[in-house]
Structure formats: structure tokens, C-alpha cells
Amino acid sequence: MVSATNKFGKIAGPGASATPATNSVTTDKILNGTIATADMAAKSVTAALLGSDVAGAGIGGGNGNPLTFDADGLTIDTVDVAADYFVIDDATDAVSDKVLVSGLVTAMAGTASSSGLSATSGVLKVAPADSGSLAVSTDYFAYVTGTGAYTRKDLVSDVVTAIADGTTLSAAAGVMSVKTSSLGITQMAVSDQASVMIFAHAHDFSSGAAATNTDLGTLGAKGTFIGGYAVLTEALAGGNSATQNISVGPSGGVNPYAVAITITQANTTIENRVGNTFGLYPNATYGANLTAGTHIYANTAIDSGSPARSAGKAYIVLFFQKVA
């Protein structure tokens, strides 16, 4: 025989000490499973009466403590953003519901044309809409900073201005342009056919009483002499020497960059005739790899005789190739 005891004592079986009151749990109802709510006294099952085994996975309490949700008691798992669910408290009806993770991500993405985001199977990605045209003066773009890896936005026009060096390129309202007035040999490539420095200058050697050194200019970059020419603009006259030389190189005519040209005073049909052109070709020993800042001179030696040289002019053009 099975017996049970409560505050009334034994309610069934031999030795029952009390008769249950109305609305109490009677033996026959325990046996046939027909216990109704009305048969349970208010608050008859309290936290103090809960056993330790009533709290399962994700439930805290029992053993005399109230039942609570315990997230720490759940098993850690990897979320499947396309198929897994999570629980929400629905604000529209205050009912707890389950929602797909992918459904939340899709809702968060919004409309791609305005949010620039899209979602597929729970995966969110950036999907900026094509505006059709870029307003370089007012539009922005997003970027990640090199220091701190922060996400920032900046005007396109600010980037264009930052890229322009201000010397050879300028920028205004997002539009870049070349400052042609600032371009020079410094910006030109080395050993390029277009990277040529040109010197053009008149050389007046009419006074033979002293050596004539004409400064033709200064190299703007490291260069090698590749050739040139001299045009006689005033015929050689006077002087004690039958011929006169013109050399190109350092001041004084030492170590010339070009092989000297010779004007024979008596040869008035060719050499000593106005308009005659003399070629200047390189002296490979001295004319290569001249440093930037080197001054280039045209030199005609002193006419030491008497009478001294009284006339003679030439227009000299030289070419130097920019080199590394």
C-alpha cells in the first residue's frame, strides 16, 4: 500500500491521521490523475518547495530558489545566420516569438538605394547604389585611416586637392589641372628623348685684347652634352691670327665639352661668312654626366698680336640630355 503525508498527516493508507479538507488533493485524485486547479490551495507550491531537479538547461533556480532564465546554462554553438532562430519580445502584441537571424539582417539592411547595404541568407554587405554621376565638388567617399584604422568620410574635392602637388598640378572644386608654367627639366624623365636642356646665346668675340668667356647658362639637372651648332653673325676681322677657335665648356676653355670650331679669316666664301653654320659635336672625355648647376661657357682665346681682333660674333645653340 502507498501512503503520502502532508500537513494533515497521512491522507491514504493505514494509519491515516486526518481527513483532507474540501478542495484538497485527495488520494483518489492522486491515483487517477484528475487534480484540478480548484483543488490546489493558492500559493501552495512555493519556491521553497521546488526541488533541485526542476531546473534544466538554460533554467536557473530550484532547490528552494525561484526559477529564472539562465543563458550561461545553454550550450555554446556556432550560429547559422541563414537557418537559425532567436527569441524576441514582439512589441506589437507583447508575445515572445522566434525570428530567423537572416530576417533580422534583411530588416537591418533596409533599402539598398538609400542605405547602401544588402543582405543575402543572413550575410550583410555594402552595396552602394550607382548615382549615375559624381559631383566632385560636393560628394563624399568613405575610407579607412592608416592610423588607428578608423572609418571616415571626406569630400572628393579634398582628396583631389591633397593629391595635387601645388607646383605642377593645381586643384579647384575637385578638378585638377596642369600648371604648365611650372613644368621644367626637374619634372622630365631621365634619358628620355624629350628631356633635353637647350642653351642658346650670342657669343661676342670681337675684342681680341682679352680672352672672351660667354656664360651660356646653367644646367638645371645632371646632363650630358649631345651636340649643337654655332652660326656666324659677324665675320671675323682684324687681329694677328689667321684663325680663331670657339670652344664650349668650363670658363677659360680648359677641358671643353665640344670639339672646338675653327674660323679661317681669309676664307670669306665659307668659314668667315655671315650665316655660315658650324657643327658642335661632343668631346666624350669631358662632356658626359655634368652635375646640375654647372655653368656652360663659350670661349675664344686672346689674340695676342697687334692689331688685335676687332670683329666676330656667333650665335651658339647647345643640347644636353638629362641623365640619372
C-alpha positions as CSV (number, residue, x, y, z in Angstrom):
1,M,0.0,0.0,0.0
2,V,1.3,3.5,-1.0
3,S,0.9,6.2,1.6
4,A,1.5,10.0,1.5
5,T,1.9,12.5,4.2
6,N,1.2,16.3,4.2
7,K,0.3,18.8,6.8
8,F,-2.8,16.8,7.5
9,G,-0.7,13.7,8.2
10,K,-1.3,10.6,6.2
11,I,-4.0,11.0,3.6
12,A,-4.1,7.4,2.4
13,G,-3.2,4.1,3.7
14,P,-3.1,2.6,7.1
15,G,-2.8,5.0,9.9
16,A,-4.3,8.0,8.1
17,S,-4.5,10.6,10.8
18,A,-6.7,13.3,9.2
19,T,-9.4,13.8,6.6
20,P,-8.4,16.2,3.8
21,A,-10.4,19.4,3.7
22,T,-12.5,20.5,0.7
23,N,-10.5,21.4,-2.4
24,S,-7.6,19.5,-1.1
25,V,-5.7,16.9,-3.0
26,T,-7.3,13.5,-2.2
27,T,-5.8,10.1,-2.5
28,D,-8.2,9.1,-5.2
29,K,-7.3,12.1,-7.3
30,I,-3.6,11.4,-7.0
31,L,-4.1,7.9,-8.2
32,N,-6.3,8.7,-11.2
33,G,-4.5,12.0,-12.2
34,T,-7.6,14.2,-12.0
35,I,-6.1,17.0,-9.9
36,A,-7.9,20.2,-10.8
37,T,-6.7,23.8,-10.3
38,A,-9.5,24.3,-7.9
39,D,-8.2,21.5,-5.7
40,M,-4.9,23.3,-5.2
41,A,-4.7,25.9,-2.5
42,A,-3.4,29.4,-3.5
43,K,0.4,29.5,-3.5
44,S,0.6,26.1,-2.2
45,V,3.7,25.4,-4.4
46,T,6.3,27.9,-3.4
47,A,10.0,28.4,-4.3
48,A,10.9,26.8,-1.1
49,L,9.2,23.6,-2.1
50,L,11.0,23.3,-5.5
51,G,13.5,20.5,-5.8
52,S,16.9,20.9,-7.4
53,D,16.0,18.7,-10.3
54,V,13.3,21.1,-11.7
55,A,15.9,23.4,-13.3
56,G,17.1,22.1,-16.6
57,A,19.4,23.5,-19.3
58,G,19.0,27.3,-19.6
59,I,16.9,27.4,-16.4
60,G,18.3,28.6,-13.1
61,G,16.8,28.1,-9.6
62,G,15.2,25.2,-7.9
63,N,16.3,23.7,-4.6
64,G,14.4,26.3,-2.8
65,N,15.0,29.2,-5.3
66,P,12.7,30.8,-7.9
67,L,13.1,29.6,-11.5
68,T,14.9,32.0,-13.8
69,F,16.2,32.0,-17.4
70,D,20.0,31.3,-17.3
71,A,21.8,32.0,-20.5
72,D,25.1,30.7,-19.0
73,G,23.5,27.3,-18.8
74,L,23.0,27.0,-22.5
75,T,25.3,25.1,-24.8
76,I,27.7,27.4,-26.9
77,D,27.1,26.8,-30.6
78,T,28.1,28.4,-33.9
79,V,25.3,30.5,-35.4
80,D,23.9,29.6,-38.8
81,V,22.9,33.0,-40.0
82,A,20.8,31.5,-42.8
83,A,18.8,29.0,-40.8
84,D,19.0,29.7,-37.0
85,Y,16.4,31.5,-34.9
86,F,16.5,33.7,-31.9
87,V,13.7,34.8,-29.4
88,I,12.2,38.3,-29.4
89,D,9.6,40.1,-27.3
90,D,7.2,41.3,-30.0
91,A,6.4,44.9,-29.4
92,T,3.1,44.7,-31.3
93,D,1.5,42.1,-29.0
94,A,4.0,41.6,-26.1
95,V,4.3,37.9,-27.1
96,S,7.6,36.0,-27.2
97,D,8.3,34.9,-30.8
98,K,11.2,33.3,-32.6
99,V,12.7,35.1,-35.7
100,L,15.3,34.0,-38.2
101,V,18.6,35.7,-37.9
102,S,18.6,36.2,-41.6
103,G,15.2,38.0,-41.2
104,L,16.8,40.4,-38.8
105,V,19.8,41.1,-41.0
106,T,17.5,41.7,-44.0
107,A,15.4,44.2,-42.0
108,M,18.5,46.0,-40.8
109,A,19.8,46.3,-44.4
110,G,16.9,48.5,-45.4
111,T,16.6,49.7,-48.9
112,A,19.9,49.5,-50.8
113,S,19.2,52.6,-52.8
114,S,19.2,54.7,-49.6
115,S,21.2,52.6,-47.1
116,G,23.9,51.2,-49.4
117,L,23.5,47.8,-47.8
118,S,22.1,44.5,-48.9
119,A,21.5,41.1,-47.2
120,T,21.5,37.6,-48.5
121,S,21.0,34.5,-46.3
122,G,21.9,36.5,-43.2
123,V,25.1,38.0,-44.7
124,L,25.2,41.8,-44.8
125,K,27.4,43.6,-47.3
126,V,28.0,47.1,-48.7
127,A,26.1,47.7,-51.9
128,P,26.3,51.4,-52.8
129,A,23.8,52.5,-55.4
130,D,25.1,53.9,-58.7
131,S,24.2,57.6,-58.6
132,G,25.0,57.9,-62.3
133,S,27.3,60.8,-61.9
134,L,29.8,62.1,-59.3
135,A,29.7,65.7,-58.1
136,V,33.4,66.1,-57.4
137,S,32.9,69.4,-55.6
138,T,30.2,68.2,-53.1
139,D,30.2,64.4,-52.9
140,Y,31.9,62.3,-50.2
141,F,33.5,58.9,-50.1
142,A,34.3,56.6,-47.2
143,Y,37.8,55.5,-46.3
144,V,39.8,53.8,-43.5
145,T,42.5,55.8,-41.8
146,G,46.1,54.5,-41.9
147,T,46.5,55.4,-38.2
148,G,44.0,53.8,-35.9
149,A,42.0,52.2,-38.7
150,Y,39.1,54.5,-38.2
151,T,36.3,54.8,-40.8
152,R,35.9,58.3,-42.0
153,K,34.3,60.3,-44.8
154,D,35.8,63.1,-46.8
155,L,35.0,65.3,-49.8
156,V,36.2,64.1,-53.1
157,S,37.5,67.7,-53.7
158,D,39.6,67.5,-50.6
159,V,41.3,64.3,-51.9
160,V,42.0,65.9,-55.3
161,T,43.5,69.0,-53.6
162,A,45.7,66.7,-51.4
163,I,46.9,64.8,-54.5
164,A,47.9,67.9,-56.5
165,D,51.4,69.0,-55.5
166,G,50.6,72.7,-56.0
167,T,53.6,73.2,-58.1
168,T,52.9,71.3,-61.3
169,L,49.3,70.4,-60.6
170,S,46.6,72.5,-59.1
171,A,43.0,71.7,-58.0
172,A,39.8,73.7,-57.6
173,A,36.4,72.3,-56.6
174,G,37.6,68.8,-57.2
175,V,39.0,69.5,-60.7
176,M,42.7,69.0,-61.3
177,S,44.7,70.8,-63.9
178,V,48.3,71.0,-65.1
179,K,50.3,74.2,-64.2
180,T,52.2,74.3,-67.5
181,S,54.0,77.4,-66.4
182,S,55.7,75.5,-63.6
183,L,56.9,72.5,-65.7
184,G,60.6,72.2,-66.2
185,I,63.5,69.9,-66.6
186,T,63.1,68.7,-63.0
187,Q,59.8,67.1,-63.8
188,M,61.1,65.4,-67.0
189,A,62.3,61.8,-67.1
190,V,66.0,61.0,-67.4
191,S,67.4,59.7,-70.6
192,D,64.2,60.5,-72.4
193,Q,64.3,61.9,-75.9
194,A,62.1,64.8,-74.7
195,S,64.2,65.5,-71.6
196,V,66.6,67.9,-73.3
197,M,68.1,71.1,-72.0
198,I,68.7,73.7,-74.6
199,F,71.1,76.6,-74.4
200,A,71.0,79.4,-76.9
201,H,73.1,82.5,-76.5
202,A,75.1,85.1,-78.5
203,H,78.9,85.0,-78.2
204,D,80.7,88.2,-79.0
205,F,84.4,87.7,-79.5
206,S,85.1,90.9,-81.4
207,S,87.6,92.2,-78.9
208,G,90.9,90.3,-79.2
209,A,92.7,92.2,-76.4
210,A,91.5,89.6,-73.9
211,A,90.0,86.1,-73.9
212,T,86.3,86.1,-74.3
213,N,84.2,83.8,-72.0
214,T,80.4,84.0,-72.5
215,D,78.2,82.3,-69.8
216,L,75.6,80.5,-71.9
217,G,73.6,79.3,-68.8
218,T,73.4,76.7,-66.0
219,L,72.4,73.1,-66.2
220,G,69.0,72.6,-64.4
221,A,69.7,68.9,-64.0
222,K,72.5,66.4,-64.4
223,G,73.2,66.2,-68.1
224,T,75.4,65.0,-71.0
225,F,76.3,67.2,-73.9
226,I,74.9,65.6,-77.1
227,G,75.6,68.3,-79.7
228,G,74.9,71.8,-81.0
229,Y,75.9,74.4,-83.6
230,A,77.2,77.9,-84.0
231,V,76.1,80.4,-86.6
232,L,78.4,83.2,-87.6
233,T,76.5,86.5,-87.2
234,E,79.5,88.9,-87.6
235,A,82.5,88.0,-89.8
236,L,85.9,87.7,-88.1
237,A,88.1,90.8,-88.8
238,G,91.4,92.3,-87.7
239,G,93.8,90.6,-85.4
240,N,97.2,89.0,-85.8
241,S,96.0,85.4,-86.1
242,A,94.8,83.8,-89.3
243,T,92.3,81.6,-87.5
244,Q,90.2,81.8,-84.4
245,N,88.7,78.9,-82.3
246,I,85.5,78.8,-80.4
247,S,85.2,76.1,-77.7
248,V,82.3,75.2,-75.4
249,G,83.0,74.0,-71.8
250,P,84.2,75.5,-68.5
251,S,85.4,79.1,-68.2
252,G,88.7,79.5,-69.9
253,G,88.3,76.8,-72.5
254,V,90.0,74.1,-70.5
255,N,88.6,70.5,-70.9
256,P,85.9,71.5,-73.5
257,Y,82.7,69.6,-73.8
258,A,82.6,70.1,-77.5
259,V,85.3,69.8,-80.1
260,A,86.4,73.4,-80.9
261,I,85.4,75.0,-84.2
262,T,87.9,77.0,-86.3
263,I,87.2,80.1,-88.3
264,T,89.7,81.0,-91.0
265,Q,89.7,84.7,-91.5
266,A,90.7,84.6,-95.1
267,N,88.1,82.0,-96.1
268,T,85.3,84.5,-96.7
269,T,83.3,82.3,-99.0
270,I,82.6,79.6,-96.4
271,E,84.0,79.8,-92.9
272,N,84.2,83.5,-92.4
273,R,80.9,84.4,-94.0
274,V,77.9,85.6,-92.0
275,G,75.3,82.9,-91.8
276,N,77.8,80.0,-92.0
277,T,76.9,77.3,-89.6
278,F,79.5,75.2,-87.7
279,G,78.5,71.9,-86.1
280,L,79.5,71.3,-82.4
281,Y,79.9,67.6,-81.6
282,P,80.7,66.1,-78.2
283,N,84.1,65.6,-76.7
284,A,83.3,62.3,-74.9
285,T,86.1,62.7,-72.4
286,Y,84.7,65.8,-70.7
287,G,81.1,66.4,-71.8
288,A,79.3,63.5,-70.1
289,N,77.4,63.4,-66.7
290,L,77.8,67.0,-65.8
291,T,76.3,67.9,-62.5
292,A,73.3,70.1,-62.1
293,G,74.3,73.7,-61.6
294,T,77.3,73.5,-64.0
295,H,77.8,76.7,-65.9
296,I,78.4,76.4,-69.7
297,Y,80.7,78.8,-71.4
298,A,81.7,79.7,-74.9
299,N,85.4,80.6,-75.1
300,T,87.6,82.4,-77.7
301,A,91.2,82.8,-76.8
302,I,93.0,86.1,-76.6
303,D,94.5,87.5,-79.8
304,S,98.0,88.4,-78.6
305,G,99.2,90.1,-81.8
306,S,98.8,93.6,-83.0
307,P,96.5,94.8,-84.2
308,A,94.0,92.9,-82.0
309,R,90.9,91.2,-83.3
310,S,88.2,93.8,-84.0
311,A,85.1,91.9,-85.1
312,G,83.5,88.5,-84.8
313,K,80.2,87.2,-83.3
314,A,78.4,83.9,-83.3
315,Y,75.1,82.6,-82.1
316,I,75.6,79.3,-80.2
317,V,72.9,76.6,-79.6
318,L,73.7,73.6,-77.4
319,F,71.8,70.5,-76.4
320,F,72.2,68.5,-73.2
321,Q,70.4,65.2,-72.4
322,K,69.1,64.8,-68.8
323,V,70.7,61.8,-67.2
324,A,70.4,59.9,-63.9
